Amino acid sequence: MILAQTGYELRTMLRNGEQLLLTMIIPVVLLTLFSATSLLDLGPGRRVGFLAPGILALAVMSTAFTGQAIGTGFERRYGVLKRLGATPLPRTGLIAAKTLTVIAVEALQAVVISAVALALGWEPHGNPLAVVALILLGTAAFSGFGLLMAGTLRAEATLAAANFVYILLLAVGGVVFPLDKFPSGARSALELLPISALAEGLRQVLQHGAALPGKPLLVLALWAVAGLALAARFFKWE
């Protein structure tokens, strides 16, 4: 039942043009655009070396947070979650199916983004297991807050808030704009954001070859625990 629901969730997400734009096209466009131009000072080395990890972090956020929040919010509004709750599929099974869907889409995103980055001259380094750990913790953190938003706000409010947060974190989360360009006080606060921790952690591994980026992993773990705990406490199925 979980696998069948996962297949349904995946087909629905990929058929949604807005979701596809958010999860696939926008990250690839940003990667290509900023890799090919010198609009920003991204430091020494190939520009794609800085950009690719940040774009991977953006892809995780777009799927686990923005896309999931909007999709789940409208399912809740139209009573889809209520009807699914009355089927033999338990609610834990529904959550598991949504989680598997997010992971499957993220894997597809990673393949597409990595292929484009490699074509642009990207030379990644580091331990793949550290990359997987960062992405899984980032997924947990963003999923928790995405479900919290979808389960507490009206669908229209979720749509507006999720897109606003996406744009805001894209601008200040160290995805394509280096955090060292911000004032020191602001930079210290921005480094504690989940998108900043994920982007910086991936950058430490893939660009600089770090074995295990401790601070980003800790920040993501704290966000994951807080987000999932709040979602479990306040999420409303109807």
URCOR-V205124 format. One record per backbone hydrogen bond with DSSP energy under -0.5 kcal/mol. NH is the residue of the N-H (numbers start at 1). CO is the residue of the C=O. Records with the same first field share a line. If there is no record, write none. Layout:
# URCOR-V205124
NH = CO  CO
This chain:
# URCOR-V205124
5 = 1
6 = 2
7 = 3
8 = 4
9 = 5
10 = 6
11 = 7
12 = 8
13 = 9
14 = 10
15 = 11
16 = 12  13
17 = 15
20 = 16
21 = 17
22 = 18
23 = 19
24 = 20
25 = 20
26 = 21
28 = 24
29 = 25
30 = 26
31 = 27
32 = 28
33 = 29
34 = 30
35 = 31
36 = 32
37 = 33
42 = 40
49 = 46
50 = 46  47
51 = 47
52 = 48
54 = 50
55 = 51
56 = 52
57 = 53
58 = 54
59 = 55
60 = 56
61 = 57
62 = 58
63 = 59
64 = 60
65 = 61
66 = 61
67 = 62
68 = 63
69 = 65
70 = 66
71 = 67
72 = 68
73 = 69
74 = 70
75 = 71
76 = 72
77 = 73
78 = 74
79 = 76
80 = 75
81 = 75
83 = 79
84 = 80
85 = 81
86 = 82  83
87 = 84
90 = 88
94 = 90
95 = 91
96 = 92
97 = 93
98 = 94
99 = 95
100 = 96
101 = 97
102 = 98
103 = 99
104 = 100
105 = 101
106 = 102
107 = 103
108 = 104
109 = 105
110 = 106
111 = 107
112 = 108
113 = 109
114 = 110
115 = 111
116 = 112
117 = 113
118 = 114
119 = 115
120 = 116
121 = 118
122 = 117
125 = 206
127 = 210
128 = 126
130 = 127
131 = 127
132 = 128
133 = 129
134 = 130
135 = 131
136 = 132
137 = 133
138 = 134
139 = 135
140 = 136
141 = 137
142 = 138
143 = 139
144 = 140
145 = 141
146 = 142
147 = 143
148 = 144
149 = 145
150 = 146
151 = 147
152 = 148  149
153 = 149
158 = 154
159 = 155
160 = 156
161 = 157
162 = 158
163 = 159
164 = 160
165 = 161
166 = 162
167 = 163
168 = 164
169 = 165
170 = 166
171 = 167
172 = 168
173 = 169
176 = 170
178 = 176
181 = 178
182 = 179
187 = 183
188 = 184
189 = 185
190 = 186
191 = 187
192 = 189
193 = 190
197 = 193
198 = 194
199 = 195
200 = 196
201 = 197
202 = 198
203 = 199
204 = 200
205 = 201
206 = 202
207 = 203
208 = 203
209 = 205
210 = 204
214 = 212
217 = 213
218 = 214
219 = 215
220 = 216
221 = 217
222 = 218
223 = 219
224 = 220
225 = 221
226 = 222
227 = 223
228 = 224
229 = 225
230 = 226
231 = 227
232 = 228
233 = 229
234 = 230
235 = 231
236 = 151
